Amino acid sequence: MADNHLGEFLRARRAALRPQDVGMASYGVRKVPGLRREEVAVLAGVNADYYTRLEQGRERHPSAQVLDALGRVLQLDPDAHAHLHRLAGTAPSSQFAHTTDRVSPALRQLMDGYPGAPAFVINPTLDVLAANALAQALYSPFEQADNLARMTFLDPAGRQFYTRWSGTAQATVGHLRRAAGFDPDNPRLRKLVGVLSEHSADFSRLWKAHAVRGKTQDAKHLLHPDVGPLTLTYLAFDVRDAPGQQLIIYQAESGSPSAEALNLLGSIHATGRVTADMDERTFQ
């Protein structure tokens, strides 16, 4: 049987709402959390049997108007609303069919031109494809800075490094859910979700909630063992010649303790690289 991504999303979002959230009185004992199917159908102005078929995957082609009505009832934010349309095939096709994990030399040169700001490139599944020296230093507490989701949920350093780990975890899963809306059959995404679900109960719980979230400009609150706490903002830029890639640049407020700590971090790791190079030449 074909995957029922749309139905799973509708069920999860329906389960997250209570009658009082939508201004309805609650009658009788509820065997499962959230709104009943009939309640969603009434509020959206659609036939209850039709809505049931949508959840069960027996109806896969709702109109954009029906989806808009369901989005309002389920109180979807803009990211989740767009995700709903993508799952139903009513949004313009934006799948990363031609995405590549190769980072161009020009983009690498651009990142290296920001020595005072951590800069790195990710793909839709949050693989770190390239990073400048300061980004490598920033993520040095991790065993391997290869994938932001794996680092968050499976690396022991994650919960210490991300001081607001719960928010980071929710944002990370929301980003992967959004990526799934663009390309639900992406084999890399399926493999990543499988590994994370198997080894992290927190990831599995958040994944089942079907929350969707795009990149925001929320501050990152980090704790680096070499320089202490860091509060960084960031900007995300789509890479035009490599659909699906994003360039992420972190920055600290000028003159702030975080800016001083970031400068110190760069100096520490630059010194470490010079020492390592000298040692390597000595033994050649």
N, C-alpha and C positions, 0 to 999 in steps of 0.2 A: 504493500500500500504506500502511496506517495506520502511524503512528509506533510504534516498539517501545521505549517508555521503560523498561518493566520489564525487558525482555531486556538492554538496554544497561547498565542498572544492575547486574544480576546478573553479566554478563560482566566488567565493570570491577572489581567487588569480588572476583570469583573470581581475576582476574589479579593482584590485589594480595597474595594469600596464597601462601605456599610450603608444601609438604608438612610441613616441620618445624614450621610455625606451628600446625598442627592435630594434631601428634603422629603423623604418618604417615611411613613410610619412602618414599623416592623410588626408583623403579626405571625404568631405561631413559632414553633421551635425550628431553628435553622440547622439542618444536618451538616451543612458545609459553610465556611465563612464567605462573606461577601454578598453581593446582590444575586438574586435568582435570575435565571435567563429571561423569565417572563417579565420581570421588572425592567431589565435593560431594554427589552423589545418595546414595552409600552412607552418608556421614556424617549426612545429613539424614533418612535412612530413607525415601527416595522412589525410584520407578522411574527408571532412567537415561534412558529414552526420554521419560518425562514431563518430567524436568528439561530435556532438550534442547529439547523443544517450548516450554517456558517461555522459554528464552533466545532462541529463534528467532521468538517471537511467534505461534506456532501454538496456544498455550494461554495464555489471558489471564485466567482466572478461578480461580487457586489459592485454596485455603481459607486461613483465618487460621492454622490449625494448621501447614500446610505452610510458610507464610511465617515463622512463628515459628521453625520448625526450620531453615530456610535462614538466618535472621538469626543464629541461634546459631553455625552452621557458618562463616558469613562474618564472624563476630566484629564485628557491627554495634553501634555505640554507640546510645544511646536516640534521638538525632536521626535517624541513618541507618535505624534499625529502623522508626520511625514513617514515614519517607519511603518505605520499601519497601511498607508497607501502603497508603499513599496511592496509589502508582503502580499497585497491583493493585486499587484500589477497595474495599479491606476496612476502611479507616479511616473514621470519621464524616466526612461532607462538611464541609470547612472552607474551601472555595474562596472567594476574595475576589470573589464575583460582583457585589457591590454596592459595591466599593471606590471611593473618589473621591480625586482629587488636590487637592481643595479643602480647605484648612485653615481651620477655623472661627475667627471673630474671638475667641471665648473662649479657644481654645488659643493663639492668637498673644499674647493678653494675658497668659496664664499664663507663656509663655516669656519675655516681656519683664519679668516680675516676678522673674526670676533674673539680675540684671545681673552678678553675680559668677561665673556658671556658663554655659559654652557650652551652648545648648539648640537642638535642631533636630528637624524631623519628616521621616521618610523613609517611602516606600512599599515594597512587597515587592521591587521591582526596584532599590532603593537610590537612587532619585531623591530629592534634597533638596527638599522641598516648601516649607519655611519655616525660617527661622533667626533667632535673636535677634542682637543687635549683637555680643556676644562670640564667638558661633559664626562670624559673618561675618569677624571679625578673625582668629580661629583659622585659618580656611581661606583667608585672603587670599593666601598664596603661590601658590595655584592660579589658572590662567587663568580658570576658571569653577567655582564650587562647586555643580555641578548634579547630579552622580551619583557616589556614592562608589566604584563599580567603575571608571567611566571615569577618575576622578581617580587611582585607585591604579595602573591599568595603562597609561593613555595620556597622562596629563599629565606633562611632564618633572619637575615638582616632586615627584611622588609618592615617588620612591625616596629623596629627601633628607628629605622631611617625615616619612615613616614609617621611623624608624630600624631597626625590625625588619620590614623590608618583606616578607620571605618569609612570615612568620607572618600579616601583614595580608592578603597576597594569598591565602593558603590560606583564611583565614576569610571573605574577601569572596566567593570562588567557592563555598565551602560554603554561604553564605547564599543565593546565587542558585540553587544546586541545590535547596535546601530549598523555595524559592519555586516552582521548577518542579514539585515534587511536588504542591503545592497547585493550581497552575494551569498545566499544561504548554503549553497553547495560547495563553497570554497574548501578544498581538502585540507589546507593548512589550518583554517579556522576550526573545522570539525576535529582535527587531531588535537589542537590546542585545548579546545573546550573539553574533550574527552579526558586528557591528562589532568587538567585542573579540577574537573569534577571528581575524578577518581581519588585525587590526593588532597583535596581541600574541601571540607564540609562547608566552609564559609562561601567559597566560590559557588558550589552547587546550589546552596540556598539562594544566593543573589541571582544566579542565572535563571532559576525557575521563576523568579519574580517578574521577568521580562521587562524590567525598567530600561529605558533607552535614553542615552545621553551623548550629545556631541561634545567636542572640545570646548571648554569654557576658558575664561581668563581668571578663574579663581586662584588666589595665592596658594603656593605650595609651602607647607611648613615641614621642614626637614631637620634631621639631627645627624650631622656628620661626625664620626669619631675623631677626626683630626682637627676640626675647627669649631665644633659645637653647633648651636642652632642656626638655621638659615630660613629666612622668609623671602621667597622669590615669586615674582610674577612671570608670566610667560605669554608669548604670542605664537600662534600656529599659522603656517602659510602652506597652502596647497602648492605642490610642485606641478606646474603646468605641463611640462614635457614628460611627466611620469605620473599619470593618473593613479590616485590612491596613496601616493607618498605625501608626507607632510614634514615640513621643516619646523622644528620646535626650538625656540630661543628663550632661555631663562635670563632674567635680569633682577638685580637687587636695587632698591632705592638708593640713589646717589648719596654718599656720605653716611649711610646707615651702618649699624653693626654687621648686618648681613653682607653689605658691600665689602667691608673690611675683611670679613671672614672668607668671602669668595676670593679676594685678592691673595689672602694668605694661603688658601687651598691651592691656587695656581702656582704660587711660589714653592710650596712644599713639594708638589709633584714634579715641577720643573727641575728642582734640585735633585730629586730622586732619579729622574731620567738621566741627568748629566752624570751622576755618580755611577749608575748602572752602565752607561756607555763607557766610562773610564775603566771600570772593572773589566768589561768585556774586552777592551783593547789591550789591557794589561796581560790577560791570559791567552791572547792570540799568538 
